[in-house]
Amino acid sequence: MTNRVHGAVITPGDGGYDEARRVYNGMIDRYPAAVVRCANAGDVLATVGCARETGLDLAVRGGSHSVPGYGTCDDGIVADLSGMRGVRVDPAARTARVEGGATLSDLDAATHAFGLAVTGGIVSTTGVAGLTLGGGFGHLARRLGLTCDNLLSADVVTADGRLLVASEHEHPDLFWALRGGGGNFGVATSLEFRLAPVEDVYVGLLFHELEHIETVLRHYREHIATAPEQLGAFPAFQMAPPLPFVPEERHGDTFVLVVVCWSGSPEEGEQAVRPFREAAPVACEFAGRMPYPALQGMFDALLPPGLQHYWKAAFATELTDAAIAAHTVHGPKVPVLNSTCHIYSINGACHRVAPDTTAFSYRDATFATVVAGMWPDPADNEANTAWVRDYYAALAPHSSVGGYVNFMADDDQGRVTDNYRDNYARLVEAKREYDPDNLFHVNHNILP
């Protein structure tokens, strides 16, 4: 293998092997036969070819944020694209070409220089490719749609050793499947995005006492239904970090937090935040103008690599009173500073795309909830995993059957068909066309 690639090939016994096999989720402890530090698309072609020829499992790693740890495997080959992080922006065309290992911080830094952006998640260390292939939520989704809605083309290494360009005009069936179907169809070595003008945003972080949960969530439900699409907002259950605007005696206390991002004129930002402030008494807050990349990195310190991760996800068309009652019971039980539950709004521009336009089928969903268990001590795994499961079990009767694939745990494999609903049959057809032997199966797998 070493004579077929430009990048380093790291195997058991090599210096740096333990570092090379490590992924973002500290709960994952796997021992691959080789980690290939791909330097370019040619290295990816060679790595995929080696896995095909040897029959070894193949894991593909970009930003390494896969909660189930699909960026690694036991006794197989890891195609590690983390060294492929280039971003090229065309400000005149308002597009960006992004390599398959780039993170949101790489993308945002490059595009912000030109006053441009695309929908990205809320943690800057997230891999762009994995985010996009699953759909892609973020602060700008109500205005710009999902990340995958802004994908113009992708260079993809397929299981049979081809490097294809997938777009509306070339291999459109593959392009359709890539936009929400995950890593089932190949390795995206680069992705081209449509950008929009975004420079400074107005941000509000409003911490409300737990006694106001029902009021805050009902206001959010009603306000987000008709709010201008420049408004991104989500409520969360959060222990207060030691931030300057949080009184020291409240550090570590649990609140219902509302995160607001106004990407319209910054001068209108205070007006956009005001309804959330007036909905219920605010214990402490930050509100102000900042560069968009600063908002994207705001939560990074809470989520360093190596935490234990176990998540559950659910879509919902409505945030019902019964669902709010479930949040009222389980949200305040958030176990540690790192853990949270977020209720993202995915209406606005996300709803203007038909369910069969991309593989992402839940275009009728208004809310995407994630119960994100994240904690530092493995001794807490049983108790904190139980918190996530109990929380999700309480929400499930008030949610759609499917959830967001990028928020799924490994034990959610049985929900794959539910995640894609009527689009699943077409995804199977694409899988049969581009990966009939299921080489790309270390993922939430679509069976050929």
Helices and strands as residue ranges (DSSP letters): E 9-10, H 17-21, E 34-37, H 41-54, E 58-61, E 77-80, E 87-90, E 95-99, H 104-112, E 116-117, H 128-134, H 141-144, G 147-150, E 151-157, E 163-167, H 172-178, E 187-194, E 196-197, E 200-208, G 210-212, H 213-226, E 231-239, G 248-250, E 254-262, G 266-268, H 269-279, E 284-291, H 292-296, G 300-302, E 308-316, H 321-330, G 331-333, E 340-345, G 348-352, E 367-375, G 378-380, H 381-395, G 396-398, G 405-407, G 410-415, H 416-420, G 421-423, H 424-434
